[in-house]
C-alpha cells in the first residue's frame, strides 16, 4: 500500500504549482477585460 501522506514539501510544491496556474488564469482574464474596456472607451 502506498503512503497516503505526502510530505509537507510535496504539498507545498503542489500548491505552488496550482497557485501559478491560477495566477496565469487571472492574468489572462484581466488582459481580456482590459481589451474589452479599451474597445468600449474608444467609441
Backbone atoms as SQL, in Angstrom:
CREATE TABLE atoms (id INTEGER PRIMARY KEY, chain TEXT, resi INTEGER, resn TEXT, atom TEXT, x REAL, y REAL, z REAL);
INSERT INTO atoms VALUES
  (1, 'A', 1, 'UNK', 'N', 0.838, -1.200, 0.000),
  (2, 'A', 1, 'UNK', 'CA', 0.000, 0.000, 0.000),
  (3, 'A', 1, 'UNK', 'C', 0.877, 1.255, 0.000),
  (4, 'A', 2, 'UNK', 'N', 0.466, 2.202, -0.820),
  (5, 'A', 2, 'UNK', 'CA', 1.234, 3.434, -0.910),
  (6, 'A', 2, 'UNK', 'C', 1.013, 4.311, 0.308),
  (7, 'A', 3, 'UNK', 'N', 2.035, 5.066, 0.626),
  (8, 'A', 3, 'UNK', 'CA', 1.933, 6.011, 1.728),
  (9, 'A', 3, 'UNK', 'C', 0.883, 7.068, 1.378),
  (10, 'A', 4, 'UNK', 'N', -0.088, 7.232, 2.239),
  (11, 'A', 4, 'UNK', 'CA', -1.181, 8.160, 1.950),
  (12, 'A', 4, 'UNK', 'C', -0.741, 9.610, 2.122),
  (13, 'A', 5, 'UNK', 'N', 0.112, 9.842, 3.105),
  (14, 'A', 5, 'UNK', 'CA', 0.514, 11.217, 3.389),
  (15, 'A', 5, 'UNK', 'C', 1.654, 11.668, 2.490),
  (16, 'A', 6, 'UNK', 'N', 1.459, 12.778, 1.866),
  (17, 'A', 6, 'UNK', 'CA', 2.549, 13.392, 1.121),
  (18, 'A', 6, 'UNK', 'C', 3.407, 14.152, 2.117),
  (19, 'A', 7, 'UNK', 'N', 4.656, 14.305, 1.772),
  (20, 'A', 7, 'UNK', 'CA', 5.497, 15.096, 2.660),
  (21, 'A', 7, 'UNK', 'C', 5.053, 16.553, 2.561),
  (22, 'A', 8, 'UNK', 'N', 5.352, 17.304, 3.581),
  (23, 'A', 8, 'UNK', 'CA', 4.983, 18.717, 3.611),
  (24, 'A', 8, 'UNK', 'C', 5.571, 19.441, 2.403),
  (25, 'A', 9, 'UNK', 'N', 6.799, 19.089, 2.079),
  (26, 'A', 9, 'UNK', 'CA', 7.476, 19.712, 0.941),
  (27, 'A', 9, 'UNK', 'C', 6.698, 19.466, -0.355),
  (28, 'A', 10, 'UNK', 'N', 6.226, 18.217, -0.525),
  (29, 'A', 10, 'UNK', 'CA', 5.453, 17.885, -1.721),
  (30, 'A', 10, 'UNK', 'C', 4.151, 18.679, -1.778),
  (31, 'A', 11, 'UNK', 'N', 3.497, 18.794, -0.633),
  (32, 'A', 11, 'UNK', 'CA', 2.236, 19.539, -0.585),
  (33, 'A', 11, 'UNK', 'C', 2.456, 21.001, -0.946),
  (34, 'A', 12, 'UNK', 'N', 3.513, 21.578, -0.394),
  (35, 'A', 12, 'UNK', 'CA', 3.820, 22.984, -0.679),
  (36, 'A', 12, 'UNK', 'C', 4.101, 23.155, -2.170),
  (37, 'A', 13, 'UNK', 'N', 4.872, 22.246, -2.723),
  (38, 'A', 13, 'UNK', 'CA', 5.218, 22.309, -4.146),
  (39, 'A', 13, 'UNK', 'C', 3.960, 22.214, -5.012),
  (40, 'A', 14, 'UNK', 'N', 3.069, 21.299, -4.649),
  (41, 'A', 14, 'UNK', 'CA', 1.817, 21.119, -5.385),
  (42, 'A', 14, 'UNK', 'C', 0.975, 22.394, -5.339),
  (43, 'A', 15, 'UNK', 'N', 0.878, 22.982, -4.157),
  (44, 'A', 15, 'UNK', 'CA', 0.096, 24.206, -4.003),
  (45, 'A', 15, 'UNK', 'C', 0.698, 25.354, -4.798),
  (46, 'A', 16, 'UNK', 'N', 2.017, 25.423, -4.823),
  (47, 'A', 16, 'UNK', 'CA', 2.690, 26.465, -5.599),
  (48, 'A', 16, 'UNK', 'C', 2.320, 26.347, -7.068),
  (49, 'A', 17, 'UNK', 'N', 2.349, 25.114, -7.583),
  (50, 'A', 17, 'UNK', 'CA', 2.009, 24.886, -8.988),
  (51, 'A', 17, 'UNK', 'C', 0.579, 25.342, -9.269),
  (52, 'A', 18, 'UNK', 'N', -0.341, 24.986, -8.375),
  (53, 'A', 18, 'UNK', 'CA', -1.740, 25.380, -8.558),
  (54, 'A', 18, 'UNK', 'C', -1.903, 26.890, -8.499),
  (55, 'A', 19, 'UNK', 'N', -1.187, 27.528, -7.587),
  (56, 'A', 19, 'UNK', 'CA', -1.267, 28.979, -7.477),
  (57, 'A', 19, 'UNK', 'C', -0.737, 29.651, -8.733),
  (58, 'A', 20, 'UNK', 'N', 0.341, 29.112, -9.274),
  (59, 'A', 20, 'UNK', 'CA', 0.891, 29.678, -10.503),
  (60, 'A', 20, 'UNK', 'C', -0.116, 29.568, -11.639),
  (61, 'A', 21, 'UNK', 'N', -0.790, 28.429, -11.732),
  (62, 'A', 21, 'UNK', 'CA', -1.802, 28.247, -12.774),
  (63, 'A', 21, 'UNK', 'C', -2.951, 29.229, -12.577),
  (64, 'A', 22, 'UNK', 'N', -3.395, 29.379, -11.329),
  (65, 'A', 22, 'UNK', 'CA', -4.473, 30.317, -11.027),
  (66, 'A', 22, 'UNK', 'C', -4.062, 31.731, -11.413),
  (67, 'A', 23, 'UNK', 'N', -2.826, 32.085, -11.089),
  (68, 'A', 23, 'UNK', 'CA', -2.328, 33.422, -11.382),
  (69, 'A', 23, 'UNK', 'C', -2.339, 33.667, -12.889),
  (70, 'A', 24, 'UNK', 'N', -1.925, 32.663, -13.662),
  (71, 'A', 24, 'UNK', 'CA', -1.938, 32.800, -15.120),
  (72, 'A', 24, 'UNK', 'C', -3.352, 33.005, -15.631),
  (73, 'A', 25, 'UNK', 'N', -4.306, 32.248, -15.087),
  (74, 'A', 25, 'UNK', 'CA', -5.704, 32.383, -15.495),
  (75, 'A', 25, 'UNK', 'C', -6.210, 33.793, -15.205),
  (76, 'A', 26, 'UNK', 'N', -5.922, 34.278, -14.017),
  (77, 'A', 26, 'UNK', 'CA', -6.366, 35.618, -13.623),
  (78, 'A', 26, 'UNK', 'C', -5.768, 36.663, -14.558),
  (79, 'A', 27, 'UNK', 'N', -4.493, 36.509, -14.881),
  (80, 'A', 27, 'UNK', 'CA', -3.850, 37.474, -15.774),
  (81, 'A', 27, 'UNK', 'C', -4.479, 37.455, -17.161),
  (82, 'A', 28, 'UNK', 'N', -4.837, 36.260, -17.646),
  (83, 'A', 28, 'UNK', 'CA', -5.495, 36.155, -18.956),
  (84, 'A', 28, 'UNK', 'C', -6.831, 36.879, -18.928),
  (85, 'A', 29, 'UNK', 'N', -7.596, 36.657, -17.862),
  (86, 'A', 29, 'UNK', 'CA', -8.910, 37.284, -17.730),
  (87, 'A', 29, 'UNK', 'C', -8.764, 38.800, -17.643),
  (88, 'A', 30, 'UNK', 'N', -7.805, 39.263, -16.845),
  (89, 'A', 30, 'UNK', 'CA', -7.581, 40.706, -16.719),
  (90, 'A', 30, 'UNK', 'C', -7.229, 41.316, -18.073),
  (91, 'A', 31, 'UNK', 'N', -6.400, 40.620, -18.819),
  (92, 'A', 31, 'UNK', 'CA', -5.999, 41.115, -20.133),
  (93, 'A', 31, 'UNK', 'C', -7.216, 41.238, -21.041),
  (94, 'A', 32, 'UNK', 'N', -8.067, 40.215, -21.018),
  (95, 'A', 32, 'UNK', 'CA', -9.275, 40.229, -21.840),
  (96, 'A', 32, 'UNK', 'C', -10.188, 41.385, -21.441),
  (97, 'A', 33, 'UNK', 'N', -10.340, 41.580, -20.138),
  (98, 'A', 33, 'UNK', 'CA', -11.198, 42.667, -19.662),
  (99, 'A', 33, 'UNK', 'C', -10.629, 44.018, -20.069),
  (100, 'A', 34, 'UNK', 'N', -9.307, 44.156, -19.959),
  (101, 'A', 34, 'UNK', 'CA', -8.658, 45.402, -20.369),
  (102, 'A', 34, 'UNK', 'C', -8.926, 45.690, -21.843),
  (103, 'A', 35, 'UNK', 'N', -8.815, 44.639, -22.669),
  (104, 'A', 35, 'UNK', 'CA', -9.047, 44.818, -24.103),
  (105, 'A', 35, 'UNK', 'C', -10.486, 45.236, -24.379),
  (106, 'A', 36, 'UNK', 'N', -11.437, 44.611, -23.678),
  (107, 'A', 36, 'UNK', 'CA', -12.846, 44.976, -23.855),
  (108, 'A', 36, 'UNK', 'C', -13.078, 46.419, -23.422),
  (109, 'A', 37, 'UNK', 'N', -12.457, 46.802, -22.305),
  (110, 'A', 37, 'UNK', 'CA', -12.613, 48.159, -21.785),
  (111, 'A', 37, 'UNK', 'C', -12.072, 49.179, -22.784),
  (112, 'A', 38, 'UNK', 'N', -10.925, 48.870, -23.354),
  (113, 'A', 38, 'UNK', 'CA', -10.324, 49.774, -24.336),
  (114, 'A', 38, 'UNK', 'C', -11.258, 49.936, -25.532),
  (115, 'A', 39, 'UNK', 'N', -11.840, 48.826, -25.991),
  (116, 'A', 39, 'UNK', 'CA', -12.765, 48.891, -27.132),
  (117, 'A', 39, 'UNK', 'C', -13.983, 49.744, -26.791),
  (118, 'A', 40, 'UNK', 'N', -14.504, 49.564, -25.585),
  (119, 'A', 40, 'UNK', 'CA', -15.694, 50.311, -25.182),
  (120, 'A', 40, 'UNK', 'C', -15.408, 51.801, -25.051),
  (121, 'A', 41, 'UNK', 'N', -14.253, 52.133, -24.507),
  (122, 'A', 41, 'UNK', 'CA', -13.945, 53.545, -24.279),
  (123, 'A', 41, 'UNK', 'C', -13.436, 54.219, -25.543),
  (124, 'A', 42, 'UNK', 'N', -13.056, 53.450, -26.542),
  (125, 'A', 42, 'UNK', 'CA', -12.534, 54.021, -27.782),
  (126, 'A', 42, 'UNK', 'C', -13.650, 54.583, -28.655),
  (127, 'A', 43, 'UNK', 'N', -14.883, 54.138, -28.422),
  (128, 'A', 43, 'UNK', 'CA', -16.015, 54.580, -29.239),
  (129, 'A', 43, 'UNK', 'C', -16.360, 56.027, -28.987);
